[in-house]
Amino acid sequence: MAGHHPRNTAPMTSSPRCGAKTRQGTPCRAPAVAGKLRCRMHGGAAGSGAPKGNSNALKHGLYTADAKEMRRHIRELSQKTKDIIDDI
């Protein structure tokens, strides 16, 4: 009988899964590309995404390292100010 032999599917089922969400909002069930967090369809394929330093891919700069550091600094100053006011 063809198709009734045991298969070793353990490596496939135990591999890390893609972290993307589908259109239905459920997690993608495809295996992630080796060394990456996404499957080949969600950006894990070689050559996907913009090259490093591509300013054309920058939309608004809200999540650049400089912007995140500035927000972190402002939060620290705000917390220190709040602590000083509470001490008064």
N, CA, C and O of each residue as an XYZ file, in Angstrom:
352
protein
N       0.835     -1.191      0.000
C       0.000      0.000      0.000
C       0.880      1.255      0.000
O       1.727      1.432      0.875
N       0.678      2.069     -0.935
C       1.451      3.299     -1.029
C       0.881      4.336     -0.065
O      -0.335      4.454      0.086
N       1.769      5.085      0.585
C       1.326      6.164      1.455
C       1.028      5.762      2.886
O       0.532      6.578      3.663
N       1.322      4.512      3.255
C       1.043      4.087      4.623
C       2.314      3.740      5.398
O       2.265      2.980      6.365
N       3.444      4.292      4.976
C       4.675      4.041      5.708
C       4.877      5.144      6.748
O       4.431      6.271      6.537
N       5.541      4.842      7.866
C       5.749      5.861      8.906
C       6.705      6.944      8.413
O       7.675      6.663      7.710
N       6.414      8.178      8.795
C       7.262      9.297      8.401
C       7.810      9.974      9.638
O       7.146     10.054     10.671
N       9.008     10.451      9.517
C       9.633     11.171     10.617
C       9.362     12.662     10.418
O      10.122     13.345      9.731
N       8.296     13.161     11.009
C       7.932     14.577     10.876
C       8.348     15.400     12.079
O       8.060     16.596     12.140
N       9.024     14.774     13.044
C       9.419     15.490     14.267
C      10.275     16.724     13.989
O       9.990     17.778     14.557
N      11.327     16.649     13.133
C      12.123     17.856     12.894
C      11.298     19.001     12.302
O      11.514     20.165     12.637
N      10.363     18.667     11.431
C       9.553     19.711     10.804
C       8.591     20.351     11.814
O       8.430     21.571     11.838
N       7.966     19.534     12.630
C       6.982     20.078     13.569
C       7.633     20.780     14.749
O       6.997     21.615     15.392
N       8.897     20.457     15.051
C       9.555     21.096     16.187
C      10.361     22.324     15.784
O      10.930     22.988     16.651
N      10.427     22.645     14.490
C      11.187     23.811     14.048
C      10.475     25.092     14.460
O       9.252     25.101     14.595
N      11.233     26.188     14.662
C      10.598     27.452     15.054
C       9.644     27.953     13.976
O       9.905     27.796     12.784
N       8.562     28.542     14.393
C       7.539     29.035     13.469
C       7.745     30.516     13.181
O       8.399     31.228     13.944
N       7.187     30.957     12.089
C       7.222     32.365     11.686
C       6.460     33.190     12.718
O       5.440     32.735     13.235
N       6.936     34.389     13.024
C       6.291     35.229     14.022
C       5.271     36.191     13.445
O       4.707     36.998     14.184
N       5.016     36.128     12.142
C       4.080     37.054     11.508
C       2.636     36.635     11.776
O       2.364     35.500     12.166
N       1.731     37.565     11.558
C       0.307     37.256     11.673
C      -0.317     37.241     10.287
O       0.062     38.013      9.407
N      -1.281     36.347     10.112
C      -1.978     36.261      8.839
C      -3.068     37.325      8.782
O      -3.282     38.058      9.748
N      -3.743     37.404      7.665
C      -4.829     38.380      7.527
C      -5.971     38.093      8.486
O      -6.710     38.998      8.872
N      -6.111     36.833      8.867
C      -7.176     36.474      9.821
C      -6.770     36.798     11.257
O      -7.590     36.687     12.169
N      -5.517     37.197     11.467
C      -5.045     37.535     12.802
C      -4.424     36.359     13.535
O      -3.991     36.502     14.678
N      -4.374     35.205     12.897
C      -3.758     34.034     13.520
C      -2.275     34.007     13.182
O      -1.868     34.570     12.166
N      -1.456     33.361     14.015
C      -0.024     33.298     13.700
C       0.237     32.469     12.450
O      -0.465     31.493     12.182
N       1.239     32.862     11.697
C       1.648     32.095     10.523
C       2.191     30.753     11.000
O       2.940     30.695     11.975
N       1.821     29.688     10.324
C       2.231     28.350     10.748
C       3.416     27.823      9.954
O       3.847     26.691     10.171
N       3.947     28.620      9.040
C       5.083     28.188      8.234
C       6.361     28.220      9.078
O       6.473     29.031      9.997
N       7.321     27.345      8.774
C       8.577     27.370      9.532
C       9.398     28.601      9.175
O       9.414     29.039      8.025
N      10.076     29.152     10.168
C      10.928     30.313      9.943
C      12.169     29.894      9.165
O      12.619     28.753      9.267
N      12.716     30.822      8.388
C      13.946     30.572      7.653
C      15.074     30.423      8.674
O      15.067     31.111      9.695
N      16.031     29.551      8.423
C      17.133     29.311      9.352
C      17.843     30.612      9.697
O      18.286     31.337      8.806
N      17.949     30.907     10.975
C      18.631     32.110     11.443
C      17.791     33.367     11.414
O      18.296     34.450     11.711
N      16.520     33.252     11.064
C      15.643     34.420     10.998
C      14.380     34.155     11.794
O      14.142     33.030     12.235
N      13.572     35.184     11.978
C      12.343     35.068     12.746
C      11.105     34.908     11.879
O      10.020     34.638     12.395
N      11.255     35.073     10.548
C      10.107     35.027      9.652
C      10.286     33.932      8.614
O      11.400     33.483      8.345
N       9.162     33.510      8.033
C       9.209     32.516      6.962
C       9.586     33.212      5.651
O       9.741     34.433      5.608
N       9.730     32.435      4.605
C      10.154     33.011      3.320
C       9.114     33.946      2.742
O       9.451     34.836      1.961
N       7.839     33.759      3.115
C       6.787     34.606      2.566
C       6.613     35.916      3.345
O       6.018     36.864      2.833
N       7.127     35.972      4.576
C       6.953     37.157      5.407
C       8.254     37.910      5.646
O       8.373     38.621      6.643
N       9.211     37.774      4.772
C      10.416     38.596      4.859
C      11.662     37.876      5.306
O      12.677     38.528      5.550
N      11.638     36.567      5.426
C      12.831     35.841      5.829
C      13.716     35.451      4.671
O      14.849     35.016      4.879
N      13.225     35.598      3.452
C      13.991     35.191      2.279
C      15.196     36.102      2.065
O      15.164     37.286      2.401
N      16.238     35.539      1.511
C      17.444     36.320      1.228
C      17.114     37.435      0.239
O      16.413     37.217     -0.749
N      17.626     38.622      0.519
C      17.410     39.748     -0.376
C      16.115     40.494     -0.145
O      15.836     41.460     -0.854
N      15.306     40.077      0.832
C      14.051     40.790      1.077
C      14.315     41.995      1.976
O      15.231     41.979      2.798
N      13.526     43.010      1.817
C      13.684     44.221      2.605
C      14.636     45.199      1.950
O      15.300     44.883      0.963
N      14.688     46.370      2.506
C      15.559     47.415      1.964
C      16.990     47.189      2.418
O      17.209     46.645      3.500
N      17.973     47.592      1.618
C      19.362     47.467      2.045
C      19.664     48.411      3.199
O      18.979     49.418      3.378
N      20.692     48.087      3.983
C      21.079     48.926      5.114
C      21.445     50.317      4.615
O      22.135     50.460      3.606
N      20.984     51.329      5.317
C      21.305     52.704      4.958
C      20.475     53.261      3.820
O      20.803     54.329      3.302
N      19.414     52.584      3.410
C      18.583     53.047      2.308
C      17.638     54.130      2.824
O      16.667     53.825      3.518
N      17.909     55.370      2.497
C      17.072     56.470      2.983
C      15.720     56.505      2.287
O      14.795     57.149      2.783
N      15.581     55.824      1.144
C      14.290     55.781      0.470
C      13.274     54.959      1.251
O      12.068     55.140      1.083
N      13.754     54.054      2.106
C      12.855     53.212      2.890
C      12.372     53.931      4.146
O      11.460     53.446      4.815
N      12.962     55.071      4.479
C      12.610     55.811      5.689
C      11.331     56.604      5.447
O      11.283     57.445      4.550
N      10.299     56.341      6.239
C       9.038     57.037      6.061
C       8.940     58.263      6.954
O       8.621     59.355      6.484
N       9.215     58.082      8.251
C       9.024     59.199      9.164
C      10.112     59.308     10.216
O      10.236     60.359     10.845
N      10.900     58.276     10.434
C      11.996     58.338     11.385
C      11.589     58.169     12.831
O      12.399     58.413     13.725
N      10.353     57.758     13.090
C       9.870     57.626     14.465
C      10.606     56.541     15.233
O      10.745     56.638     16.452
N      11.081     55.509     14.543
C      11.714     54.390     15.222
C      13.209     54.292     14.944
O      13.795     53.222     15.112
N      13.833     55.379     14.526
C      15.279     55.364     14.357
C      15.928     55.323     15.738
O      15.298     55.665     16.739
N      17.167     54.913     15.783
C      17.883     54.813     17.066
C      17.947     56.171     17.751
O      17.799     56.258     18.969
N      18.167     57.228     16.978
C      18.245     58.573     17.568
C      16.912     58.997     18.178
O      16.879     59.561     19.272
N      15.823     58.727     17.479
C      14.506     59.118     17.984
C      14.153     58.330     19.237
O      13.596     58.893     20.180
N      14.465     57.044     19.265
C      14.165     56.233     20.444
C      15.008     56.673     21.632
O      14.514     56.708     22.759
N      16.277     57.011     21.397
C      17.142     57.494     22.466
C      16.628     58.832     23.013
O      16.659     59.059     24.222
N      16.159     59.706     22.135
C      15.619     60.994     22.568
C      14.379     60.790     23.443
O      14.246     61.444     24.477
N      13.482     59.903     23.050
C      12.288     59.632     23.856
C      12.654     59.021     25.201
O      12.032     59.338     26.214
N      13.656     58.150     25.220
C      14.122     57.550     26.469
C      14.667     58.628     27.406
O      14.384     58.617     28.604
N      15.448     59.556     26.854
C      16.019     60.649     27.640
C      14.912     61.555     28.203
O      14.970     61.962     29.363
N      13.921     61.860     27.389
C      12.806     62.707     27.836
C      12.025     62.013     28.946
O      11.618     62.659     29.913
N      11.809     60.692     28.817
C      11.114     59.944     29.884
C      11.888     59.998     31.194
O      11.294     60.169     32.258
N      13.214     59.855     31.126
C      14.040     59.916     32.334
C      13.951     61.292     32.985
O      13.796     61.404     34.201
N      14.052     62.337     32.167
C      13.950     63.697     32.718
C      12.575     63.944     33.327
O      12.457     64.573     34.378
N      11.544     63.448     32.663
C      10.194     63.616     33.170
C      10.021     62.899     34.509
O       9.391     63.433     35.422
N      10.573     61.702     34.629
C      10.480     60.950     35.879
C      11.250     61.654     36.995
O      10.774     61.725     38.128
N      12.428     62.170     36.684
C      13.212     62.904     37.689
C      12.470     64.153     38.144
O      12.456     64.473     39.333
N      11.857     64.855     37.202
C      11.080     66.042     37.546
C       9.900     65.679     38.455
O       9.622     66.378     39.430
N       9.225     64.602     38.134
C       8.093     64.153     38.946
C       8.568     63.793     40.368
O       7.890     64.112     41.344
N       9.743     63.123     40.482
C      10.284     62.766     41.783
C      10.604     64.012     42.599
O      10.328     64.062     43.798
N      11.186     65.021     41.947
C      11.516     66.273     42.644
C      10.243     66.955     43.137
O      10.200     67.433     44.271
N       9.228     67.006     42.319
C       7.957     67.634     42.711
C       7.316     66.869     43.861
O       6.755     67.481     44.770
N       7.391     65.550     43.836
C       6.836     64.757     44.936
C       7.575     64.983     46.246
O       6.974     64.905     47.318
N       8.879     65.263     46.171
C       9.684     65.530     47.373
C       9.347     66.874     48.013
O       9.539     67.061     49.214
N       8.850     67.797     47.214
C       8.555     69.150     47.722
C       7.327     69.157     48.577
O       6.935     70.208     49.085
